[in-house]
Amino acid sequence: MAGTTIDDHGAVYVALAEAVEETGATLLESDLQQWMGTDKVAAITALMELGGEEPTGKRVAVAFDRFRAILAASYRNSPPRALPGVVLALEELSGRSIRIALTTGFDDAVAFPLLESLGWKVGVLLDAVVTTSDVPAGRPAPYLIHRAMEKTGAMDVRQVLAAGDTIVDLQAAHNAGVIGVGVLTGQLSRAQLAAHPHHYILDSVADLPDLDETASPDLIPSR
């Protein structure tokens, strides 16, 4: 969602960083990039530990509450919006009978108010939404993608494409056995994404309709 189909002005990135730093943890840019796109409780736990703080259940819960509060304030002050061309692309794909699901490192409490603010609904623009509330583990585990397949009736991983703007998006796609697409609308460069197994690197989700549906892309391994 954020950074892939939705422009949230970097709010998730900032909220996660602030929530972790408020625990006293030292936050490295490389660690934050590695954990972007993952389940936020898991991300906070890992980043606290990497930053020298003990991630007890209570401390992580407090930090997660702070993450949600910071993010909500950011969204009030600067409402998220669809990235340019994304809605048209999703409408075109839907018109070609391609089912569309959103997967996210957010839980239900964060994801659905965000979608509601954009007017995106299952049954109108989307066929399914899968959050971390639906699965035992978020990215890079394949469960979000496989749950999306279950919700949309997809049975063949070779006919599924997963696009995302983070390293764990590509890792999850690889682990799920689907076509992995990195997009450059997030915080990472082409070179940073291309360092991980993928099939395509595109400027945006808006470019997805231009891919050849009949092609069998070769996996490009990490460099």
N, C-alpha and C positions, 0 to 999 in steps of 0.2 A: 504494500500500500504506500506508505510514506517513502518518497524517493523513487518509486517505480511507476505508480499510476497517479499519485497525489503529491502536489507541491505543498509541503507543510513548513516551508521556509527554514528547514533544518531544525525544527523544534524538538524532534525526538532525540537527535544527536546532542543538542544542548541540555535537554532535560535529563538524559541519562548521565551525562558528564557531571552536571551539577549535583544530582542526587548521590552519586558515588563519592564525589569530592567532599560533600558535606559530612560523610562518615569519617573523614580524616585520611582516606586512602589517597595515595599518589597515583595519578592517572596518566598512563602513557598513551600517546596518540595511536600507536600501533596496536595496543591492547584494545582500545575503544573500537577501532576499525574492525578488528577480528571478531568482536562480539556484537556489532551492529547487525540487526536483522534477526537476532535470536530472541528466545523467550526472555522477557525483561527481568523476571526474578532470577533466572539462571545467569543472565548477564551481570546483574548487580552482585550476585554471589561471587562469580568468578573475578570480577574487576576489583571487588573489595579485597579478596585474597591476594590477587596479583599486586595490589597497591599497599599491602602490608597491614591490612585490618582483618580482624577475625569476623567472618560472616555468620554470626549466630542467627538463628531463626528470627529472633526479635529485631535485631539490627537490620536484617535484610527486609523485613516487613515494613519497618519504619522508612527505610530508604525507598522502597517501592511506592509507598504512599506519597512520599515527597516527589518521586518521579511523576506520578499521576497528577499531583497538584500543580507542579511546574508546567507540565504539558498542557493541562486544562487552561491555565492562565495564558500560556502562549497562544493557544487556539482561540481564546476569547479576544485577545489583542490583535492577532493577525490570523484570521480564519484561513484554514487550508482550502485549496482549490485543485481542480483537476489539472494535471500537467498538459501543456499544449498538445492538441491533436489526439489525446488518449481516448476521449469519449467517442469521437468519430471512428477511431480505429476499432474500439470494442463493438460499436454498432455495426461496422462493416463485417467484422468477424462473426458476429451473431447472425447477420443476414446471410452468411455462408454456412449456417448450421454448425458453427464451431461453438462448443460450450465454453463458458467463461466462468472461472472461479477466482476469487481473491484469497490468498493465504497471507497470514500476518504473524509477526512476533508479538502482537498485542493480544490481550485477553478480551472476552466479550465486552467487559465494562468500558474499555477504551475504544475498541474497534467499531461497535455499532453506533454510538453517538457521533463518531467521526463520519461514518457513512451517511448517517441521517442528515448531518449538516450539509453534505454534498448533494443530497437527494438521490443517492444511489441505493437501489433496492433489489433484493433477490426477486426474480420474476419479471423485472423490467429491464435493467441493464445487465444484471448478473444472474448466473444460474446457481451460484453457491458462494458462501463465504465460510472460510475455515480459520478459526483463531486458536490460540494456544489453550483455550478452554476445552477444545474438542479432542486434544491428543495428549499422550503421556509425555511427549517431549517435543520441543520445537526444533527449528533448524540448528545444526545441519542434519538432524535425523530426517528421514524421508516421509514421516507420518503426515505432515500437513498436506503434502502433494497426494499421497495415497488416499487420504480422507477426502480430498477434493475430487479425486477420481471416483470414489465410492458415491459421493453426493451427486455427481453429474452422470453417472452410469458409464464412465470410460473404463475399458477393460484391458487395453493394450498400451503399455507404457511407451511403445514406439510411436504412438499417435498422440502423445501428450507433450506439450511444450511448457516449460516453466521459466518465466522471465523475472529477473530481479536485479537490484542495484548493489548488492553486497556480496562479499566472499561466501558467506554461508548460504546465500541463495543458490550459487553455483554448486556448492558442495551438496546441498540438499537435492538439487536436480540430478547430480551425478549418483548420489546414493539411492535415489528413487528409480534410476534407470531411464529417465525421460530426456528429452531434448533440452539442454540448458542454454539459456540466453542471458547474457549480461547486458545491462543498459546503463548509459552514461549520465543519467539524470539525478544520480545521488552524489555521494562524496568521493567516489573512487574514479581514477583515471582508466583509460583503456588498458594501459600497461599493467596496472594493479589487478584488474579483473582477468586479463589474459594470462596471468601467471597461474591460473587455476583451470582445471578441466572444464571445457565449454564447447558448444557447437557454433555459437554466433556471439559477437559483440555488436550491439546496435546503439545508435545514438539515443533511441527512445522506444518505448512501447508503441508509439505512433507508427513506427516502421514495420511492425509485425505483419500487417496485411500484405506487404510486398514480398515476403518470403515465399518460396515455391513450396506449395503443399505436397507436391509429388516427389520432392527431392529427398534423398536419404543422407543427411549431413553426417560427416565424419567427426567423431569426438576429437577435439584438439587438446592434447594433454597439457599439464602444467609445464612451464618452461623452467 
